[in-house]
Amino acid sequence: MFTNFFIKRPVFATVCSLVIILVGFVGFTRLPVQEFPSIDPPVVRVRTTYPGANAEVVETEVTEILEAAINGVQGLRTMTSSSREGLSSINVEFELERDLEVAVQDVLSRVSRATGRLPSDVNNPVVSKDGSDDDRIMWIAIYGDRFSTLELSNYADQFLRNSLETVNGVGSIFIGGERRYAMRIWLDAKRMAARNVTPLDVENALQRQNVEIPSGRIEGETMEFPVRTLGRL
């Protein structure tokens, strides 16, 4: 009886078959995959730069202080760190049920309280969310026959970094092999001793004078011109 009902009504049987196929397709596309659930890994990274310091100084003066401050945060699972010349990196992994946004705020609060115990030359620590895979997933090579590494690094930092950071899904931009403009100064120890000048005095003078400040404006009858003092070395 059941088969005869559909044999005598082929249009109805066709419609039922199409409905079953449609329901199956919708269910297949919307069913969750239990073996690979979508999980945002609760990992927080703390990066601190200490220009001019070797790895041992970074370890004792920066990494250990921040580790002691971060240790004890609620839901902390593991904490790993690495110290190299001029850079301290601490990865803090939390339990899966820990809310990542709240974990970032807790780490940021503890790092802020420990900042006063860091050396004065240390840049402010940067606290950011991190994924489970810290490897770079894309490298873009930049080269030019008429440009040096210094010029290519400056171009990538000025024009490419901001454009790529706004792309949807991009977490951060790292310029590998980057070279920055720098100034090397040789000091005359005898002349400095005769004038009672220390290397710290020279450094402070360079920091005070290495500025670019607004210097007012020039007004005319129909035009107005801003004036800048170009004092950067």
C-alpha positions in Angstrom: 0.0 0.0 0.0 2.8 2.4 0.9 4.7 2.0 -2.4 1.5 2.0 -4.5 0.6 5.4 -3.0 3.7 7.0 -4.3 3.7 5.0 -7.6 0.2 6.4 -8.4 1.3 9.9 -7.5 4.7 10.5 -9.2 4.5 14.3 -8.7 4.0 14.0 -5.0 6.8 11.5 -4.7 9.1 13.8 -6.6 8.3 16.7 -4.3 8.9 14.6 -1.2 12.3 13.4 -2.6 13.3 17.0 -3.2 12.3 18.1 0.3 14.3 15.3 1.8 17.4 16.3 -0.3 17.0 19.9 0.7 16.6 19.2 4.4 19.7 16.9 4.3 21.8 19.6 2.5 20.8 22.3 5.0 21.5 19.9 7.9 24.9 18.9 6.5 26.1 22.5 6.2 24.9 23.5 9.7 25.8 20.5 11.8 28.7 21.2 14.2 31.9 19.2 13.9 32.5 17.9 17.5 36.0 16.6 16.7 37.3 20.1 15.8 35.4 22.7 17.9 35.9 26.4 17.3 38.0 27.4 20.3 39.8 30.8 20.8 42.9 29.7 22.7 43.3 31.8 25.9 46.9 32.8 25.4 48.3 36.3 26.3 51.7 37.6 25.3 53.7 40.2 27.1 56.5 41.8 25.0 59.0 44.2 26.5 61.9 45.9 24.7 65.1 47.0 26.5 67.3 48.7 24.0 71.0 47.9 24.3 70.7 45.2 27.0 72.1 41.7 26.5 70.1 38.6 27.2 71.2 38.1 30.8 70.3 41.7 31.8 66.9 41.3 30.1 66.3 38.1 32.0 67.1 39.4 35.4 65.9 43.0 35.1 62.7 42.5 33.0 61.6 38.9 32.5 61.9 37.7 36.1 60.2 40.8 37.5 57.2 40.4 35.1 57.0 36.7 35.7 56.7 37.2 39.4 54.0 39.8 38.9 52.0 37.7 36.5 52.3 34.4 38.5 49.2 33.7 40.4 46.7 35.1 38.0 43.4 33.2 38.2 43.1 30.4 35.7 46.8 30.3 34.8 47.8 27.1 33.2 51.4 27.5 31.9 53.8 30.4 31.5 56.8 30.3 29.2 59.3 33.1 28.6 62.3 33.9 26.4 64.9 36.6 26.7 67.3 37.8 24.1 69.2 40.9 23.3 66.9 43.9 23.8 63.7 41.8 24.0 61.7 39.9 26.6 58.7 37.8 25.6 56.3 36.0 28.0 53.5 33.7 26.9 50.8 33.1 29.4 48.3 30.2 28.7 45.0 30.0 30.6 42.5 27.3 31.1 40.0 26.8 28.3 37.1 28.0 30.3 38.8 31.3 31.2 37.4 34.3 29.3 40.2 35.7 27.2 39.2 39.3 27.4 39.1 39.1 31.2 42.5 37.3 31.2 44.1 40.1 29.2 42.8 42.7 31.6 44.1 40.8 34.6 47.6 40.4 33.0 47.6 44.1 32.0 46.7 45.1 35.6 49.6 43.1 37.1 52.1 44.2 34.5 51.1 47.9 35.1 51.8 47.5 38.8 55.2 45.9 38.1 56.3 48.6 35.6 57.7 50.8 38.4 60.2 48.1 39.3 61.7 48.0 35.8 64.7 50.0 34.7 64.0 53.5 33.4 65.3 52.7 29.9 62.8 49.9 29.4 59.9 50.6 27.0 56.4 50.0 28.2 55.4 46.4 28.1 52.9 45.5 25.4 50.1 43.0 26.4 48.2 41.3 23.5 46.1 38.3 22.8 47.8 35.5 21.0 46.7 32.4 19.1 47.8 28.8 19.6 50.1 29.0 16.6 52.7 31.7 16.9 54.4 31.0 13.6 54.2 33.4 10.7 51.7 32.2 8.1 52.7 34.5 5.3 55.9 36.1 4.2 56.1 38.9 1.6 59.5 39.5 0.2 60.6 43.1 -0.7 63.7 43.7 -2.8 65.1 46.3 -5.1 68.3 46.7 -7.0 68.6 50.4 -6.4 67.6 50.4 -2.7 69.5 49.3 0.4 68.1 47.2 3.2 67.7 50.4 5.3 65.6 52.1 2.6 63.5 49.0 2.0 62.9 48.7 5.8 61.8 52.3 6.0 59.4 51.8 3.0 57.9 48.7 4.5 57.3 50.5 7.8 55.9 53.7 6.4 53.7 52.4 3.5 53.1 48.6 3.8 52.6 48.0 7.6 49.6 50.2 8.1 47.9 48.9 4.9 48.4 45.3 5.8 47.3 45.7 9.4 43.8 46.9 8.3 43.2 43.7 6.3 40.5 41.5 7.9 42.0 38.6 9.8 45.5 40.0 10.1 46.7 39.9 13.7 50.1 41.6 13.5 52.8 42.6 11.1 56.5 41.6 11.7 59.2 43.1 9.5 62.0 40.4 9.3 65.5 41.6 8.8 64.5 45.2 9.5 67.2 47.9 9.8 66.5 51.3 11.3 68.2 54.6 11.0 70.8 55.1 13.8 73.5 57.5 14.8 76.8 56.4 16.2 78.8 58.9 18.3 82.4 58.6 19.4 83.3 60.4 22.6 86.6 62.0 23.4 87.4 60.9 26.9 90.1 63.4 27.5 88.1 66.4 26.4 85.1 65.2 28.4 87.2 64.8 31.5 88.6 68.3 31.1 85.1 69.7 30.9 83.7 67.4 33.6 81.1 65.9 31.2 79.9 62.3 31.5 78.4 60.1 28.8 75.1 60.4 30.5 75.2 64.2 30.1 75.8 63.7 26.3 72.9 61.3 26.1 70.5 63.6 28.0 71.6 66.5 25.8 70.8 64.5 22.6 67.4 63.5 24.0 66.5 67.1 24.9 67.6 68.5 21.5 66.3 65.7 19.3 62.7 67.1 19.0 60.5 68.5 16.3 58.1 71.1 17.7 55.6 73.6 16.3 56.9 77.2 16.2 53.7 79.2 15.6 52.5 80.5 12.3 53.0 83.4 9.8 49.9 85.3 8.9 49.5 87.3 5.7 46.6 89.2 4.2 45.3 86.2 2.3 47.3 83.2 3.5 48.6 81.6 6.7 51.7 79.4 7.0 52.5 77.1 9.9 56.1 77.0 11.0 57.9 74.0 12.4 61.3 73.6 14.0 63.1 70.7 12.4 65.3 69.6 15.3 65.4 65.8 14.9 68.9 64.5 14.3 
